[in-house]
Amino acid sequence: MDIEELYKPSDVQAEGHACPARVILYGGTAGCGKTLFLRRDPVVTQLCGEIDRFVMARRAGQTFKSVGWALHLRRNRTMLEQTILDMLDFSKKMDPGCEWNSQSKILTHTCGYRMQFGHMQYEEDYRQYDTNEYTHIAMDEAVQFLFIQYTMLRLRIRTADPILRAKRRMVLASNPDSPAEGVWVKENFVDPAPHGRTMLRETVRLFDGSQETYTRMYIPAFITDNPDKAYARAYEADLRTLPYHIQQARLYANWNVVAGAFFEYEFRPDVHIVAPFKIPSYMTRFRVLDWGYKTAAVCKWYAVTEDDDLICYREVTWNYKVADEDRKDCQLVAMEIRNIEKRAGEWDEVENCSKLTGPADTQICEKRGNVGPTIEERMAEEGVYWIKCSKDRFAATQELLRRLKDIPKPGKGRPGITWFNTCVHTARTIPMIKVDPADAEVPLKGGDDHWLDCDFYAVLYRAGSSDVKDRDEVEDVNEPDDIMLTFGSAAAKADIERRKRLFDSIKTAPGGKYGYGL
């Protein structure tokens, strides 16, 4: 029976079959037809061509045996059962002469093309495929696999057949709601081109000086792409009964949702991520720093409403996933902060220092065995001043949760905390932070939590401030160009004056420019 009679792909499935990328991620919402696409892809892209080669050889009185070999993987054996039954039924109709080996789980077609069904339940299971050669590898529910498994299996896509060499490919299918170990799918396929359909290229140089380019692409698919509209409608109705965060992943293909995330119920992108607007001059502003040189250095700026709600209106990140030669030290970062604040009117041109201050990671005050000024002192030289943050992670978590859950009725005010949609790393990472397995009351520390740490410093900084009325009496809020330094502005100004005097004494001390013999 002809494949056209057995399989009628949707427009998006046909697009995926025709995609020339070496590695493809196909998926998005539930019910988009990703599993069917994955099962049929080796048939459309390789098997049909091998059958044609077999038929042509027989007509010419020649022999032909395909060396094509497809490997279809799930994380464990039980997950393969429906796929095997479907492929056996489909293959018997397409090629009645095909043979099934239930022991090895290999289906051999008349032309010689093989389809193997395997699993990798444990991390080291990829080694059972070492030395093997495959022309097609499919990984269903790719987020369930580990990055090392994907990486090592990719090396097995090879063949000496020149025709199949041009067709070799690896195809992944997945929904977005990944466990933490499956975030590699998002990082490698979605983050570089969130809207998909962009060819991502990685060029490598070989021993002989020539170059080879690896390509990969994300092809997003949605439940609305399913040609069976009755099925799609019924499935959508079921999905809309699920909790909000699961709907975001499985109905809207939101890749920033992680199963078991700490803030999976409290963080609502549709509520907490807002379009930018002009911050009124009467609002108090402050900034926060989470320092990193080998890791990300993050600075965020916040405004406070008359109802004590926080608005994160600016986010700047340095040293995140950059080459070593592109990393910026504390002085360069301070200079960029200065330039940003000058453009925003947040810089005192007379005193040549920032009008703002705020909490920073305590490590900027540490010597850590280095000779010379601390990070805090280096930044102060550029007119950028900080105060030490509070690092009570439990208290910070509770305060942030309180603000996230403070969602008023429409038209009745602002949520307790919001971020401009230009704070892209915040919007990306907060939904991905996992629960600490050692303490379920706090988020897991480490990884991409630099932006969350800034929010922790900010909410504790605010929680430790005096009441709103007292703060507002400190400054004349009617001056349109006057930007308050922080809550308790008089104290902040005194702190800045103290730091200025301290740094002036350092610069004039004997023994070098900084008084450290440099």
URVEN-V432661 format. One record per pair of residues at least 4 apart in sequence whose ideal C-beta (glycine too) atoms are under 8 Angstrom apart, sorted by the first residue. I is the first residue (numbers start at 1). J is the second residue. D is the distance in whole Angstrom. If there is no record, write none. Layout:
<<I;J;D> <I;J;D>>
This chain:
<<1;5;5> <1;6;6> <1;93;5> <1;94;6> <2;6;7> <3;7;6> <3;43;6> <3;44;7> <3;48;6> <3;94;6> <4;8;7> <6;90;6> <6;93;6> <6;94;6> <7;40;5> <7;43;7> <7;44;8> <7;90;8> <8;227;7> <9;13;4> <9;14;5> <9;17;6> <9;37;7> <9;40;7> <9;44;8> <10;14;7> <10;33;6> <10;225;5> <10;226;7> <10;227;5> <11;15;6> <11;225;7> <12;16;7> <12;32;7> <12;33;8> <12;219;7> <12;221;5> <12;225;5> <13;17;7> <13;33;6> <13;36;7> <13;37;5> <13;40;8> <13;221;8> <14;18;6> <15;19;7> <15;219;6> <16;24;6> <16;26;5> <16;37;6> <16;41;7> <16;171;8> <16;219;5> <16;221;8> <17;37;8> <17;40;8> <17;41;6> <17;44;5> <17;45;6> <19;24;5> <19;217;6> <19;219;6> <20;215;7> <21;169;8> <21;199;6> <21;200;8> <21;215;4> <21;216;5> <21;217;4> <22;157;8> <22;168;7> <22;169;6> <22;170;7> <22;214;6> <22;215;5> <22;216;7> <23;154;7> <23;169;7> <23;170;5> <23;171;8> <23;172;7> <23;214;7> <23;215;7> <23;216;4> <23;217;8> <24;169;7> <24;170;7> <24;171;5> <24;172;7> <24;216;7> <24;217;6> <24;218;8> <24;219;6> <25;142;7> <25;172;5> <25;173;8> <25;174;7> <25;185;7> <25;189;4> <25;190;7> <25;216;7> <25;217;7> <25;218;5> <25;219;7> <26;34;5> <26;37;5> <26;38;7> <26;171;6> <26;172;7> <26;173;5> <26;219;5> <26;221;6> <27;32;7> <27;34;5> <27;142;8> <27;172;8> <27;173;5> <27;174;5> <27;175;6> <27;176;8> <27;220;8> <27;221;6> <27;253;8> <28;32;6> <28;34;8> <28;175;7> <28;176;7> <28;220;4> <28;221;5> <28;222;6> <28;253;4> <29;175;7> <29;221;7> <29;222;5> <29;223;5> <29;250;6> <29;251;6> <29;252;7> <29;253;5> <30;175;6> <30;223;7> <30;235;7> <30;239;6> <30;250;4> <30;251;7> <31;223;4> <31;226;6> <31;231;7> <31;232;6> <31;235;4> <31;236;7> <31;239;8> <32;221;4> <32;222;6> <32;223;6> <32;225;5> <32;226;6> <33;37;6> <33;221;7> <33;225;7> <33;226;5> <33;227;8> <34;38;6> <34;140;8> <34;173;4> <34;174;7> <34;175;8> <34;221;6> <35;39;6> <35;83;7> <35;140;6> <35;173;6> <36;40;6> <37;41;6> <37;171;8> <37;173;7> <37;221;8> <38;72;7> <38;138;5> <38;140;5> <38;171;6> <38;173;4> <39;43;8> <39;72;7> <39;83;6> <39;86;6> <39;87;6> <39;90;8> <39;138;8> <40;44;6> <40;90;8> <41;45;6> <41;136;7> <41;138;7> <41;169;8> <41;171;5> <42;46;5> <42;47;6> <42;68;8> <42;70;4> <42;72;8> <42;115;7> <42;136;4> <42;138;7> <43;47;5> <43;48;6> <43;90;8> <43;94;7> <44;48;6> <45;49;8> <45;136;7> <45;167;6> <45;169;7> <46;50;6> <46;68;5> <46;70;7> <46;113;7> <46;135;6> <46;136;6> <46;164;7> <46;167;5> <47;51;6> <47;68;7> <47;70;8> <47;109;7> <47;111;8> <47;113;5> <48;52;7> <49;53;7> <49;163;7> <49;167;7> <50;54;6> <50;66;4> <50;68;5> <50;109;8> <50;111;5> <50;112;7> <50;113;5> <50;164;8> <51;55;6> <51;95;7> <51;109;7> <51;110;8> <51;111;5> <51;113;8> <52;56;6> <53;57;6> <53;64;6> <53;66;7> <53;111;7> <53;163;7> <54;58;7> <54;64;5> <54;65;8> <54;66;7> <54;110;7> <54;111;4> <54;112;7> <55;59;6> <56;60;6> <56;64;8> <57;62;4> <57;63;6> <57;64;4> <58;62;7> <58;64;7> <64;111;7> <64;112;7> <65;111;7> <65;112;4> <66;109;8> <66;111;5> <66;112;4> <66;113;4> <66;164;8> <67;112;7> <67;133;8> <67;135;8> <67;159;6> <67;160;7> <67;161;5> <67;164;7> <68;112;8> <68;113;4> <68;114;7> <68;135;5> <68;136;7> <68;159;8> <68;161;8> <68;164;6> <69;113;7> <69;114;5> <69;115;8> <69;116;7> <69;132;8> <69;133;7> <69;134;5> <69;135;6> <69;136;8> <70;113;8> <70;114;7> <70;115;5> <70;116;7> <70;134;7> <70;135;7> <70;136;4> <70;137;7> <70;138;7> <71;116;5> <71;117;8> <71;118;6> <71;129;7> <71;132;8> <71;134;5> <71;136;7> <71;137;5> <71;138;7> <71;153;8> <71;156;8> <72;80;8> <72;83;6> <72;87;8> <72;115;7> <72;116;7> <72;117;5> <72;118;7> <72;138;5> <72;140;7> <73;117;8> <73;118;5> <73;119;6> <73;120;6> <73;137;7> <73;138;7> <73;139;5> <73;140;7> <73;145;8> <73;153;7> <74;79;4> <74;80;5> <74;83;7> <74;119;5> <74;140;5> <74;141;7> <74;144;8> <75;79;6> <75;119;6> <75;120;7> <75;121;6> <75;141;7> <75;144;4> <75;145;6> <76;119;5> <76;121;5> <77;119;5> <77;121;7> <79;83;8> <79;119;7> <79;140;8> <79;141;8> <80;84;6> <80;105;8> <80;117;5> <80;118;8> <80;119;6> <81;85;7> <82;86;6> <83;87;6> <83;117;7> <83;140;7> <84;88;6> <84;105;7> <84;117;5> <85;89;6> <86;90;6> <87;91;6> <87;107;7> <87;115;7> <87;117;8> <88;92;6> <88;100;6> <88;107;7> <89;93;7> <90;94;6> <91;95;6> <91;98;5> <91;107;6> <91;109;7> <91;115;7> <92;96;6> <92;98;7> <94;98;8> <95;109;5> <95;110;6> <95;111;8> <97;109;8> <97;110;4> <98;107;6> <98;108;6> <98;109;5> <98;110;6> <99;107;7> <99;108;5> <100;106;8> <100;107;5> <100;108;8> <101;105;7> <101;106;5> <101;107;8> <101;108;7> <104;116;7> <105;116;6> <105;117;4> <105;118;7> <106;114;6> <106;115;7> <106;116;5> <106;117;8> <107;114;7> <107;115;4> <107;116;8> <107;117;8> <108;112;7> <108;113;8> <108;114;5> <109;113;5> <109;114;7> <109;115;8> <116;134;8> <118;128;8> <118;129;7> <119;125;7> <120;125;4> <120;126;6> <120;145;7> <120;149;5> <121;125;6> <123;146;6> <123;148;7> <123;149;7> <125;149;7> <126;130;8> <126;148;7> <126;149;5> <126;152;4> <126;153;6> <127;152;8> <129;134;8> <129;152;8> <129;153;6> <129;156;6> <130;152;8> <130;156;8> <132;156;5> <133;156;7> <133;158;5> <133;159;6> <134;156;5> <134;157;6> <134;158;8> <134;168;8> <135;157;7> <135;159;5> <135;161;8> <135;164;5> <135;167;7> <135;168;5> <136;157;8> <136;168;7> <136;169;6> <136;170;8> <136;171;7> <137;153;6> <137;154;8> <137;156;7> <137;157;6> <137;169;8> <137;170;5> <137;171;7> <138;170;8> <138;171;5> <138;172;8> <138;173;7> <139;145;6> <139;150;7> <139;153;8> <139;170;8> <139;171;8> <139;172;5> <139;173;7> <140;173;5> <140;174;8> <141;145;8> <141;173;7> <141;174;6> <141;175;7> <142;150;7> <142;172;4> <142;173;7> <142;174;4> <142;182;7> <142;185;5> <143;174;5> <143;175;7> <143;176;8> <143;177;8> <143;178;3> <143;179;7> <143;182;3> <143;183;8> <143;185;5> <144;178;8> <144;179;7> <144;182;6> <145;149;5> <145;150;6> <145;182;7> <146;150;7> <146;181;6> <146;184;8> <147;151;6> <147;181;8> <147;184;4> <148;152;6> <149;153;6> <150;154;6> <150;172;8> <150;184;7> <151;155;8> <152;156;8> <153;157;8> <153;170;7> <154;170;6> <157;168;5> <157;169;7> <157;170;6> <158;165;8> <158;168;7> <159;164;5> <159;165;5> <159;168;6> <160;165;8> <161;165;6> <162;166;7> <163;167;7> <164;168;6> <172;185;7> <172;189;8> <174;178;7> <174;182;8> <174;185;6> <175;249;6> <175;250;6> <176;186;7> <176;249;4> <176;250;8> <176;253;6> <176;254;6> <176;255;4> <176;256;8> <176;257;6> <177;245;8> <177;246;6> <177;249;4> <177;250;6> <177;257;5> <177;258;7> <177;259;5> <178;182;3> <178;183;6> <178;185;6> <178;186;7> <178;258;6> <178;259;7> <179;258;7> <179;259;5> <179;260;7> <180;258;6> <180;260;8> <180;432;8> <180;434;5> <183;187;6> <183;258;7> <183;432;6> <184;188;6> <185;189;6> <185;190;7> <186;190;5> <186;191;6> <186;255;5> <186;256;8> <187;191;5> <188;192;8> <188;216;7> <189;200;8> <189;216;6> <189;217;8> <189;218;4> <190;194;6> <190;196;8> <190;218;6> <190;255;5> <191;428;8> <192;198;8> <192;200;5> <193;197;8> <193;198;4> <193;200;6> <193;218;6> <194;255;7> <195;220;7> <196;217;7> <196;218;4> <196;219;6> <196;220;4> <197;217;7> <197;218;8> <197;219;6> <197;220;8> <198;217;7> <198;218;8> <199;215;6> <199;216;8> <199;217;6> <200;215;7> <200;216;5> <200;217;6> <201;213;5> <201;214;7> <201;215;6> <202;213;7> <202;214;5> <202;215;8> <202;216;8> <203;211;5> <203;212;7> <203;213;5> <203;214;8> <204;211;7> <204;212;6> <204;213;8> <204;214;7> <205;209;7> <205;210;8> <205;211;5> <206;210;5> <206;211;7> <206;212;6> <220;253;6> <221;225;5> <222;253;6> <223;232;5> <223;235;6> <223;236;6> <223;239;8> <223;251;7> <224;232;7> <226;231;6> <226;232;4> <226;235;8> <228;232;6> <229;233;6> <230;234;7> <231;235;6> <232;236;6> <233;237;7> <234;238;7> <235;239;6> <236;240;6> <236;251;7> <237;241;8> <238;242;8> <239;246;8> <239;247;6> <239;250;6> <239;251;5> <240;247;7> <240;251;7> <242;246;4> <242;247;5> <242;250;7> <242;251;8> <243;247;7> <243;264;8> <243;265;7> <244;248;7> <244;265;7> <244;268;7> <245;249;7> <245;257;5> <245;261;7> <245;264;4> <245;265;7> <245;431;7> <246;250;6> <246;257;8> <247;251;5> <247;252;7> <248;252;5> <248;254;4> <248;257;5> <248;269;8> <249;253;7> <249;254;6> <249;255;8> <249;257;4> <254;269;8> <254;431;8> <256;269;7> <256;427;7> <256;428;6> <256;431;4> <256;432;7> <257;261;7> <257;264;7> <257;431;5> <258;264;7> <258;431;6> <258;432;5> <258;433;8> <258;434;7> <259;264;8> <260;264;7> <260;434;6> <260;435;6> <261;431;6> <261;432;6> <261;433;6> <261;434;6> <261;435;8> <262;433;5> <262;434;6> <262;435;5> <262;436;8> <262;442;8> <262;443;4> <262;444;7> <263;267;4> <263;401;8> <263;404;7> <263;430;6> <263;431;7> <263;433;6> <263;443;8> <264;431;7> <266;401;6> <266;404;4> <266;405;6> <267;272;6> <267;404;6> <267;430;5> <267;431;6> <268;272;6> <268;404;8> <268;407;7> <269;273;5> <269;427;6> <269;431;7> <271;407;6> <271;415;6> <271;418;8> <272;404;7> <272;415;6> <272;417;7> <272;418;5> <272;419;6> <273;418;7> <273;419;6> <273;420;8> <273;421;5> <273;423;8> <273;427;5> <274;418;5> <274;419;7> <274;420;6> <274;421;7> <275;420;7> <275;421;6> <276;313;7> <276;420;5> <276;421;7> <276;422;6> <279;283;6> <279;285;7> <279;303;5> <279;311;7> <279;313;6> <281;477;8> <281;479;8> <281;480;5> <281;481;7> <281;482;7> <281;483;7> <282;477;4> <282;478;8> <283;303;4> <283;304;6> <283;305;6> <283;306;8> <283;311;8> <283;484;8> <284;303;7> <284;304;4> <284;471;7> <284;484;4> <284;486;6> <284;487;6> <284;489;8> <285;301;6> <285;302;7> <285;303;5> <285;304;8> <285;346;7> <285;356;6> <285;483;6> <285;484;7> <285;486;8> <286;301;8> <286;302;6> <286;304;8> <286;356;6> <286;357;7> <286;358;4> <286;458;8> <286;461;7> <286;485;7> <286;486;4> <286;487;8> <287;299;6> <287;300;7> <287;301;5> <287;302;7> <287;337;8> <287;356;5> <287;357;8> <287;358;4> <288;299;7> <288;300;5> <288;301;8> <288;302;7> <288;358;5> <288;359;6> <288;360;7> <288;389;7> <288;454;5> <288;455;8> <288;457;5> <288;458;5> <288;461;7> <289;297;7> <289;298;7> <289;299;5> <289;358;8> <289;359;8> <289;360;4> <289;361;6> <289;364;7> <289;386;6> <289;454;7> <290;296;8> <290;297;7> <290;298;5> <290;360;8> <290;361;5> <290;450;5> <290;451;8> <290;453;4> <290;454;5> <290;457;7> <291;297;5> <291;330;7> <291;360;7> <291;361;5> <291;363;6> <291;364;5> <291;375;6> <292;296;5> <292;297;5> <292;298;8> <292;319;6> <292;450;6> <293;297;7> <293;319;6> <293;327;6> <293;329;7> <293;330;8> <294;319;7> <294;327;8> <295;319;7> <295;320;8> <295;450;7> <296;317;6> <296;318;7> <296;319;6> <296;320;4> <296;448;8> <296;450;4> <297;317;7> <297;318;4> <297;319;5> <297;320;8> <297;328;7> <297;333;6> <297;450;8> <298;315;7> <298;316;7> <298;317;5> <298;318;8> <298;425;7> <298;450;5> <298;451;6> <298;453;8> <298;454;5> <299;315;8> <299;316;5> <299;317;8> <299;333;8> <299;337;6> <299;454;8> <300;312;5> <300;314;7> <300;315;5> <300;316;8> <300;423;7> <300;426;8> <300;451;7> <300;454;5> <300;455;7> <300;458;7> <301;312;7> <301;313;6> <301;314;4> <301;315;8> <301;356;8> <302;310;5> <302;311;6> <302;312;5> <302;313;7> <302;358;8> <302;458;5> <303;310;8> <303;311;5> <303;313;6> <304;308;6> <304;309;7> <304;310;6> <304;311;8> <304;462;7> <304;487;7> <305;309;4> <305;310;8> <305;311;7> <305;414;6> <306;468;7> <307;413;6> <307;414;7> <308;462;8> <308;468;6> <309;403;8> <309;406;8> <309;413;7> <309;414;5> <309;415;7> <309;416;6> <309;417;7> <309;418;7> <310;403;7> <310;416;7> <310;417;4> <310;418;7> <310;458;6> <310;459;7> <310;462;6> <311;414;7> <311;417;8> <311;418;5> <311;419;8> <311;420;8> <312;417;7> <312;418;7> <312;419;4> <312;420;7> <312;423;6> <312;426;7> <312;455;7> <312;458;7> <313;420;5> <314;340;7> <314;344;8> <314;420;7> <314;422;7> <314;423;8> <315;419;8> <315;420;8> <315;422;7> <315;423;4> <315;424;7> <315;425;6> <315;426;6> <315;451;7> <316;336;7> <316;337;8> <316;340;7> <317;425;6> <317;450;8> <317;451;8> <318;327;8> <318;328;5> <318;333;6> <318;336;8> <319;327;5> <319;328;6> <320;425;8> <320;450;8> <322;326;4> <322;327;6> <323;327;8> <328;332;4> <328;333;5> <328;336;8> <329;333;7> <329;378;8> <330;334;6> <330;364;7> <330;375;4> <330;378;5> <330;379;6> <331;335;7> <331;378;5> <331;379;7> <331;381;7> <331;382;7> <332;336;7> <333;337;6> <333;379;7> <334;338;6> <334;378;7> <334;379;4> <334;381;8> <334;382;4> <334;383;8> <334;384;4> <335;339;7> <335;382;6> <336;340;6> <337;341;6> <337;354;7> <337;379;8> <337;382;8> <337;384;5> <338;342;6> <338;347;7> <338;354;7> <338;382;6> <338;383;6> <338;384;6> <339;343;7> <340;344;6> <341;345;8> <341;346;4> <341;347;5> <341;354;5> <341;355;8> <341;356;7> <342;346;8> <342;347;4> <342;349;8> <345;481;7> <345;483;7> <346;354;6> <346;355;5> <346;356;6> <346;483;6> <347;353;8> <347;354;6> <347;355;6> <347;383;8> <348;352;7> <348;353;6> <348;354;7> <348;355;5> <351;383;8> <352;383;5> <353;383;4> <353;384;8> <353;385;7> <353;496;7> <353;500;7> <354;383;6> <354;384;6> <354;385;7> <355;483;5> <355;485;6> <356;483;7> <356;485;6> <356;486;7> <357;385;5> <357;386;6> <357;387;6> <357;485;6> <357;486;6> <357;492;5> <357;495;7> <357;496;6> <358;386;7> <358;387;7> <358;457;8> <358;458;8> <358;461;6> <358;486;6> <359;386;7> <359;387;6> <359;388;7> <359;389;3> <359;390;7> <359;457;4> <359;458;7> <359;460;8> <359;461;5> <360;364;5> <360;376;7> <360;386;4> <360;387;7> <360;388;7> <360;389;6> <360;457;7> <361;389;6> <361;453;7> <361;457;7> <362;366;7> <362;388;5> <362;389;6> <362;391;7> <363;368;8> <363;375;7> <364;374;6> <364;375;4> <364;376;5> <364;379;7> <364;386;6> <365;374;6> <365;375;8> <365;376;5> <365;388;6> <366;374;7> <367;374;6> <371;516;6> <371;517;8> <371;518;8> <372;514;6> <372;516;5> <372;518;6> <373;377;4> <373;378;5> <373;381;7> <373;506;7> <373;514;5> <373;516;7> <374;378;7> <375;379;6> <376;380;6> <376;386;6> <377;381;7> <377;503;6> <377;506;7> <377;514;8> <378;382;8> <379;384;4> <379;385;7> <379;386;7> <380;384;7> <380;385;6> <380;499;5> <380;500;8> <380;502;8> <380;503;5> <381;503;6> <381;507;8> <385;495;7> <385;496;5> <385;499;5> <387;492;8> <387;495;6> <389;457;4> <389;460;7> <389;461;7> <390;395;8> <390;396;7> <390;457;7> <390;460;4> <390;461;7> <390;464;7> <391;396;8> <391;456;8> <391;457;8> <392;396;6> <392;460;7> <393;397;6> <393;442;5> <393;445;7> <393;456;7> <394;398;7> <394;441;6> <394;442;6> <395;399;6> <395;460;6> <395;463;8> <396;400;6> <396;456;4> <396;457;8> <396;459;6> <396;460;5> <397;401;6> <397;441;7> <397;442;5> <397;443;7> <397;456;7> <398;402;6> <399;403;7> <399;459;4> <399;460;6> <399;463;5> <400;404;6> <400;417;7> <400;455;6> <400;456;7> <400;459;5> <401;405;6> <402;406;6> <402;416;7> <403;415;7> <403;416;3> <403;417;4> <403;459;6> <404;415;7> <404;416;7> <404;417;6> <405;416;7> <406;415;6> <406;416;3> <406;417;8> <407;415;5> <407;416;8> <408;412;4> <408;413;4> <408;414;7> <408;415;7> <414;418;6> <417;455;7> <417;459;7> <419;423;4> <419;426;5> <419;427;7> <421;427;7> <423;427;6> <423;451;8> <424;428;6> <425;429;6> <425;448;8> <425;450;8> <425;451;5> <426;430;6> <426;451;5> <426;452;8> <426;455;7> <427;431;8> <428;432;7> <428;448;8> <429;433;7> <429;448;5> <429;449;7> <429;451;5> <429;452;7> <430;451;7> <430;452;6> <430;455;8> <432;448;7> <433;443;5> <433;444;7> <433;447;8> <433;449;6> <433;452;6> <434;443;7> <434;444;4> <435;440;6> <435;443;7> <435;444;6> <436;440;7> <436;441;8> <436;442;5> <436;443;6> <436;444;4> <436;445;7> <437;444;7> <443;449;7> <443;452;7> <444;449;8> <445;449;6> <449;453;6> <450;454;7> <451;455;7> <452;456;6> <453;457;7> <454;458;6> <455;459;6> <456;460;6> <457;461;6> <458;462;6> <459;463;6> <460;464;6> <461;465;7> <461;486;8> <461;487;8> <462;487;7> <465;471;7> <465;486;8> <465;487;3> <465;488;6> <466;470;5> <466;471;6> <466;487;7> <466;488;5> <467;471;7> <468;472;6> <469;473;7> <470;474;7> <470;488;8> <471;484;8> <471;487;5> <471;488;6> <471;489;7> <472;477;6> <474;484;7> <474;488;7> <474;489;4> <474;490;5> <475;479;8> <475;482;6> <475;484;5> <475;489;5> <476;482;6> <477;482;8> <477;484;8> <484;489;5> <485;489;5> <485;492;4> <485;493;6> <485;496;8> <486;492;4> <488;492;6> <489;493;6> <490;494;6> <491;495;6> <492;496;6> <493;497;6> <494;498;6> <495;499;6> <496;500;6> <497;501;6> <498;502;6> <499;503;6> <500;504;6> <501;505;6> <502;506;7> <503;507;6> <504;508;6> <505;509;6> <505;515;8> <506;514;6> <506;515;5> <507;513;7> <507;514;7> <507;515;7> <508;515;8> <509;514;8> <509;515;3> <510;515;7> <511;515;6> <511;516;7> <511;517;5> <512;516;6> <512;517;5> <512;518;5> <513;518;6> <514;518;6>>
